[in-house]
């Protein structure tokens, strides 16, 4: 391409490749999770213990994360794989299949949080069970989903939707009022609820008690009167 020079040449310089203008260099896009991301030599993760009344042996769910854009402003932990281990071999076949499918979805990238809701929506036709603290689990698969959700909340992929300070103060006040009226001093764990509590339809925890003519949940604050 020819360029016409209308002014007198008073000097010249050969521009080297490394001296190109900064604006001509395209910014590097943050790395995102996709199926071609190679597994690094080391992954960081967490293990969650699941103890159910369905088996005398506990399940251990391990979720490993890959760190993308490490050391930059775009650093993020993305789930890469999941392992489930137990002494109980009754569920071995479907547990292996489930871990492989979940890990494959993780490595595909994108928004993988939907997987939690899909797992938690699985119901056991023989009925579910209550965890320690009164939270209802419709199936073992749902509790695996609950463990993965806990991990995603810990890493920041899912925002914590717990009670704010004002709501928690109100719930604590309601519980204190109820226990005072019932003269409760049951000596139970701090995370437990009164023995006569019913299942809350919102948070699925046995924490709903009758107060002032209304069923009020001592876990999430749900009340038919509010």
C-alpha positions in Angstrom: 0.0 0.0 0.0 1.4 3.4 -1.1 1.3 6.4 1.3 1.8 10.0 -0.1 4.1 12.2 2.0 3.4 15.9 1.7 5.9 17.1 4.2 9.7 17.2 4.3 11.2 14.1 5.9 13.4 15.2 8.8 14.1 11.7 10.4 12.9 8.2 10.5 12.7 5.2 12.8 12.0 1.5 12.3 9.3 0.4 14.7 9.9 -3.0 16.2 7.1 -5.4 16.8 7.3 -5.1 20.6 7.0 -1.3 20.3 3.6 -1.4 18.6 1.0 0.9 20.1 -0.8 -0.4 23.1 -4.2 0.4 21.6 -3.4 -2.0 18.7 -3.1 -4.9 21.2 -6.3 -6.7 21.9 -7.0 -7.2 25.6 -6.8 -10.8 26.8 -10.2 -12.3 27.5 -10.6 -14.0 30.9 -10.5 -17.7 30.7 -13.8 -19.5 31.0 -14.7 -23.0 31.9 -15.2 -25.4 28.9 -14.6 -29.0 28.1 -11.2 -28.4 26.6 -9.7 -27.0 29.8 -6.9 -29.4 30.8 -7.0 -30.8 34.3 -4.1 -29.3 36.3 -1.8 -31.4 38.4 -3.5 -30.2 41.6 -7.1 -29.2 42.3 -8.6 -27.7 45.5 -11.7 -29.0 47.0 -13.8 -29.9 50.0 -15.3 -33.2 51.3 -18.8 -33.3 52.9 -20.0 -36.1 55.1 -23.6 -37.4 54.6 -25.0 -39.7 57.3 -28.5 -40.9 56.7 -30.9 -43.3 58.4 -30.9 -45.3 55.2 -27.5 -46.9 55.9 -25.2 -47.5 58.8 -22.3 -46.2 56.7 -21.8 -42.5 55.8 -21.3 -41.1 52.3 -18.4 -38.7 51.6 -19.0 -36.2 48.7 -15.8 -34.5 47.5 -16.1 -31.6 45.1 -12.8 -30.4 43.4 -12.5 -27.0 41.8 -10.2 -25.7 39.1 -8.9 -22.1 39.6 -9.3 -20.0 36.4 -7.4 -16.8 35.7 -5.3 -17.3 38.8 -3.6 -14.2 40.2 -5.8 -11.8 38.2 -8.9 -9.7 38.9 -10.9 -12.4 37.1 -9.8 -15.3 39.4 -12.6 -17.7 40.0 -13.2 -21.2 41.3 -15.2 -23.5 39.1 -16.3 -27.0 40.1 -14.4 -29.5 37.9 -15.2 -33.0 39.3 -17.1 -34.8 42.0 -16.4 -38.1 43.8 -18.6 -40.0 46.2 -17.1 -42.7 48.5 -18.7 -45.0 51.0 -18.2 -48.5 52.6 -21.8 -49.2 51.6 -21.7 -50.9 48.1 -25.5 -51.2 47.7 -25.6 -48.0 45.6 -22.2 -48.3 43.9 -23.5 -48.6 40.3 -25.7 -45.5 40.3 -23.3 -43.5 42.5 -20.5 -44.0 39.9 -22.9 -43.1 37.1 -24.1 -40.0 38.9 -20.5 -38.7 39.7 -19.5 -39.1 36.0 -22.5 -37.2 34.7 -22.1 -34.4 37.3 -18.4 -34.1 36.5 -19.1 -34.0 32.8 -21.6 -31.2 33.3 -19.1 -29.3 35.4 -16.5 -29.5 32.7 -18.9 -28.3 30.0 -18.8 -24.9 31.8 -21.5 -22.2 31.8 -24.0 -21.9 34.6 -23.9 -25.2 36.4 -25.9 -24.1 39.4 -29.1 -25.6 37.9 -27.7 -29.0 38.6 -28.3 -28.4 42.4 -32.0 -27.8 41.9 -32.4 -30.8 39.6 -30.8 -33.1 42.2 -32.7 -31.6 45.2 -36.0 -32.2 43.3 -35.5 -36.0 43.2 -38.0 -37.8 45.5 -37.6 -41.4 46.9 -40.8 -43.3 46.2 -40.3 -45.1 49.6 -40.2 -41.7 51.4 -37.6 -39.3 52.5 -36.1 -38.6 56.0 -35.1 -35.9 58.4 -31.6 -34.7 58.9 -30.2 -33.7 62.2 -31.8 -30.3 63.0 -35.1 -31.3 61.4 -34.5 -30.5 57.8 -36.4 -32.8 55.4 -34.5 -34.6 52.7 -36.8 -36.3 50.0 -34.0 -38.7 48.9 -30.3 -39.5 49.1 -29.8 -37.9 45.7 -31.4 -34.7 47.1 -28.9 -34.7 50.0 -26.0 -35.1 47.5 -27.4 -32.0 45.7 -27.6 -30.2 49.1 -23.9 -31.0 49.7 -22.9 -29.6 46.3 -25.1 -26.5 47.0 -23.2 -26.0 50.3 -19.9 -26.1 48.3 -21.1 -23.7 45.7 -22.2 -21.2 48.4 -18.8 -21.6 50.0 -17.0 -20.7 46.7 -19.4 -17.9 45.9 -21.1 -19.5 42.8 -24.4 -19.4 44.7 -25.3 -16.4 46.8 -26.3 -17.2 50.4 -30.1 -16.7 50.8 -30.2 -16.9 54.6 -31.9 -14.5 56.9 -30.6 -11.0 57.3 -29.7 -9.7 60.7 -33.2 -8.2 61.4 -35.0 -11.4 60.3 -32.7 -13.6 62.4 -33.3 -11.4 65.4 -37.1 -11.7 64.9 -36.9 -15.5 64.6 -34.7 -15.8 67.7 -37.2 -13.6 69.6 -40.2 -15.8 68.5 -38.3 -18.9 69.6 -37.6 -17.4 73.0 -41.2 -16.5 73.4 -42.4 -20.0 72.5 -40.0 -21.7 74.8 -40.9 -19.4 77.6 -44.6 -20.2 77.2 -44.0 -23.9 77.0 -41.4 -23.8 79.9 -39.0 -25.5 77.5 -35.6 -26.5 78.6 -35.1 -29.6 76.6 -31.3 -29.5 76.6 -31.3 -30.3 72.8 -28.6 -29.2 70.4 -28.6 -25.6 69.5 -29.6 -26.4 65.9 -32.6 -28.4 66.9 -36.2 -27.2 67.3 -39.0 -28.0 69.8 -40.2 -31.7 69.8 -43.7 -30.8 68.7 -42.7 -28.6 65.8 -44.3 -29.4 62.4 -42.8 -29.3 58.9 -42.5 -25.9 57.3 -43.7 -25.8 53.7 -41.1 -23.1 52.8 -37.8 -24.4 54.2 -38.8 -28.0 54.7 -37.6 -28.1 58.3 -39.6 -29.4 61.3 -39.6 -26.0 62.9 -43.1 -24.6 62.6 -45.0 -24.1 65.9 -48.3 -22.6 66.8 -47.9 -19.0 68.1 -50.7 -16.5 68.6 -53.1 -18.6 66.5 -50.6 -18.9 63.6 -48.1 -21.5 62.5 -44.7 -19.7 62.6 -41.4 -21.3 61.5 -38.6 -20.9 64.0 -36.0 -21.6 61.2 -37.0 -19.3 58.3 -39.6 -17.0 60.0 -42.4 -18.0 57.6 -45.8 -17.2 59.1 -49.4 -17.4 57.8 -50.1 -14.2 59.8 -47.5 -12.0 58.1 
